[in-house]
Amino acid sequence: MKTNTVLAITLIAIGILALTYQGITYTTEEKVVDLGPIQMTAEKTKTLPLPPIVGAVTLVAGIVLLVRGGKSG
């Protein structure tokens, strides 16, 4: 497989995932209390939103790269 084809397929997959999930959710652990030997932590869930335009642009770029790569080869 050509490098352009692999890159195009990767971009298409990332675009579809970005449109499907529309954000990346992750969990962090933060200290709530720190009194000498006593420590308490809490897990907090945070979300990094991905606008739908990011997924659409990535998907279209992958399709264009795939089509152009097929015609030049």
C-alpha positions in Angstrom: 0.0 0.0 0.0 1.1 3.5 -0.7 1.7 6.0 2.1 -1.0 8.3 0.7 -3.5 5.5 0.8 -2.7 4.6 4.4 -2.9 8.3 5.4 -6.2 8.7 3.6 -7.8 5.7 5.3 -6.5 6.9 8.6 -8.0 10.3 8.1 -11.3 8.8 7.1 -11.4 6.7 10.2 -10.5 9.6 12.5 -13.2 11.7 10.8 -15.8 9.1 11.3 -14.8 8.7 15.0 -14.8 12.5 15.5 -18.3 12.8 14.0 -19.6 9.8 16.1 -18.2 10.7 19.5 -18.0 14.5 19.2 -15.6 14.7 22.2 -12.9 13.1 24.1 -13.7 12.2 27.7 -10.9 11.5 30.3 -10.6 11.1 34.0 -8.2 12.8 36.3 -7.4 12.3 39.9 -7.1 15.3 42.2 -6.1 15.7 45.8 -9.0 16.9 47.9 -7.4 16.7 51.4 -3.8 16.5 52.3 -3.3 16.4 56.1 0.0 14.8 56.8 -0.5 11.0 56.5 -4.2 11.4 55.6 -4.8 12.0 51.9 -8.0 12.0 50.0 -8.4 12.1 46.3 -11.4 12.4 44.0 -11.8 11.4 40.4 -13.1 14.1 38.1 -14.3 13.4 34.6 -13.5 16.1 32.0 -14.5 16.4 28.4 -12.6 17.9 25.5 -15.3 18.8 22.9 -14.7 18.3 19.2 -16.9 20.4 17.0 -18.5 18.5 14.1 -16.7 20.6 11.6 -13.4 19.0 12.7 -14.7 15.5 11.9 -16.2 16.7 8.6 -13.0 18.4 7.4 -10.9 15.3 8.4 -13.3 13.0 6.6 -13.4 15.1 3.4 -9.6 15.5 3.4 -9.2 11.7 3.7 -11.7 11.1 0.8 -10.0 13.7 -1.4 -6.6 12.2 -0.7 -7.9 8.7 -1.4 -9.4 9.8 -4.8 -6.4 11.9 -5.9 -4.0 9.1 -4.9 -6.0 6.6 -7.0 -6.0 8.8 -10.1 -2.2 9.6 -10.0 -1.2 6.0 -9.6 
